[in-house]
Amino acid sequence: MSDDADTPAPPPLSRETAHAFLRGRRSVRRYRPGRPPDAVLHRIFCSVAMAPSAHNRQPWRFFVIRDRALAARLATAMGERLAADRRRDGDPEEAIAQDVARAFARITGAPVVILVALTMAEMDTYPDAARGAAEHLMAVQSTAMATQNLLLAAHAEGLGTCWMCAPMFCPDAVRSVVPVPSDWELQGLVTLGRPAAPGRDKPRKALPEFVRLGPVATGADDPDADSAWTDSTAADTEPRA
Ligand SMILES: Cc1cc2nc3c(=O)[nH]c(=O)nc-3n(C[C@H](O)[C@H](O)[C@H](O)COP(=O)(O)O)c2cc1C
């Protein structure tokens, strides 16, 4: 292999900057007034488009709500459904009212609300249920990858976001208000806007709780040992809130 092939292309950001950026995103649940211009939304969705996806089918779909009156109708419809579900669970009325009011405030307090969905229209089909379920799961995974790009691209614009799961629990309520195409399967929504305050730090698991490093060969038997990669940086510090 030539020297050129051995040398990784320089990253567009320094390592420290890239890691600090990734670790700096927080869920934001209160926003200042003011809708980001469409040019900003366009930039964000150009980055969403670059997410990886199973077979590169890009099954994600997004419906961008930029009208607070429509967001309020959506929040009301979802809130009615949430209240009905929780009443069936036997929860106290006061707790239900609080929960519904909190979700309503979060959704209507955002200048932009983005419904996240997937479509199976271009995914593979199988005659058996097991492979069909795996294919569907790959569409879910791909859509989550795209949504993470959305959160990070918004973060790059200085905007805050919060992923909310509510539409998964009441797709009919969403459809009663927002004209989403019939093949779109709702996965959640993302609120977006300029943060009214920084998002709160949430605790993180220590790495040994979620990473297992497999063994390596010793000495000359390890063709992948590379002492050039053992340098340390500020990005080595574990992000524990
Ligand atoms: C699939 C998914 C569903 C979520 N649903 C909600 C939600 O319904 N309401 C909410 O306030 N936050 C929701 N969140 C945000 C999480 O609470 C948040 O990401 C987590 O607490 C870590 O905080 P951070 O995003 O600030 O790092 C959701 C996040 C994900 C990935």
The ligand as an SDF file (V2000), in Angstrom:
LIG
                    3D

 31 33  0  0  0  0  0  0  0  0999 V2000
  -36.7360    7.4500   20.9500 C   0  0  0  0  0  0  0  0  0  0  0  0
  -36.7420    8.6360   21.8710 C   0  0  0  0  0  0  0  0  0  0  0  0
  -37.9390    9.0600   22.4350 C   0  0  0  0  0  0  0  0  0  0  0  0
  -37.9730   10.1780   23.2770 C   0  0  0  0  0  0  0  0  0  0  0  0
  -39.1780   10.6270   23.7510 N   0  0  0  0  0  0  0  0  0  0  0  0
  -39.2140   11.7520   24.5060 C   0  0  0  0  0  0  0  0  0  0  0  0
  -40.4670   12.2990   24.9140 C   0  0  0  0  0  0  0  0  0  0  0  0
  -41.5340   11.7680   24.5890 O   0  0  0  0  0  0  0  0  0  0  0  0
  -40.4640   13.4230   25.6570 N   0  0  0  0  0  0  0  0  0  0  0  0
  -39.2890   14.0710   26.0030 C   0  0  0  0  0  0  0  0  0  0  0  0
  -39.3520   15.0930   26.6750 O   0  0  0  0  0  0  0  0  0  0  0  0
  -38.0770   13.5740   25.6170 N   0  0  0  0  0  0  0  0  0  0  0  0
  -38.0100   12.4460   24.8700 C   0  0  0  0  0  0  0  0  0  0  0  0
  -36.7990   11.9600   24.4290 N   0  0  0  0  0  0  0  0  0  0  0  0
  -35.5410   12.6590   24.8070 C   0  0  0  0  0  0  0  0  0  0  0  0
  -34.8170   11.9170   25.9400 C   0  0  0  0  0  0  0  0  0  0  0  0
  -35.5130   12.1030   27.1590 O   0  0  0  0  0  0  0  0  0  0  0  0
  -33.3730   12.4580   26.0480 C   0  0  0  0  0  0  0  0  0  0  0  0
  -32.7000   12.2330   24.8340 O   0  0  0  0  0  0  0  0  0  0  0  0
  -32.5950   11.7810   27.1810 C   0  0  0  0  0  0  0  0  0  0  0  0
  -33.1780   12.0790   28.4260 O   0  0  0  0  0  0  0  0  0  0  0  0
  -31.1330   12.2480   27.2260 C   0  0  0  0  0  0  0  0  0  0  0  0
  -31.0480   13.6560   27.3180 O   0  0  0  0  0  0  0  0  0  0  0  0
  -30.2900   14.5290   26.2030 P   0  0  0  0  0  0  0  0  0  0  0  0
  -31.0080   14.3300   24.8850 O   0  0  0  0  0  0  0  0  0  0  0  0
  -30.3930   15.9590   26.6750 O   0  0  0  0  0  0  0  0  0  0  0  0
  -28.8860   14.0590   26.1130 O   0  0  0  0  0  0  0  0  0  0  0  0
  -36.7600   10.8630   23.5950 C   0  0  0  0  0  0  0  0  0  0  0  0
  -35.5560   10.4190   23.0150 C   0  0  0  0  0  0  0  0  0  0  0  0
  -35.5500    9.3310   22.1590 C   0  0  0  0  0  0  0  0  0  0  0  0
  -34.2300    8.9090   21.5180 C   0  0  0  0  0  0  0  0  0  0  0  0
  1  2  1  0
  2  3  1  0
  2 30  2  0
  3  4  2  0
  4  5  1  0
  4 28  1  0
  5  6  2  0
  6  7  1  0
  6 13  1  0
  7  8  2  0
  7  9  1  0
  9 10  1  0
 10 11  2  0
 10 12  1  0
 12 13  2  0
 13 14  1  0
 14 15  1  0
 14 28  1  0
 15 16  1  0
 16 17  1  0
 16 18  1  0
 18 19  1  0
 18 20  1  0
 20 21  1  0
 20 22  1  0
 22 23  1  0
 23 24  1  0
 24 25  2  0
 24 26  1  0
 24 27  1  0
 28 29  2  0
 29 30  1  0
 30 31  1  0
M  END
$$$$
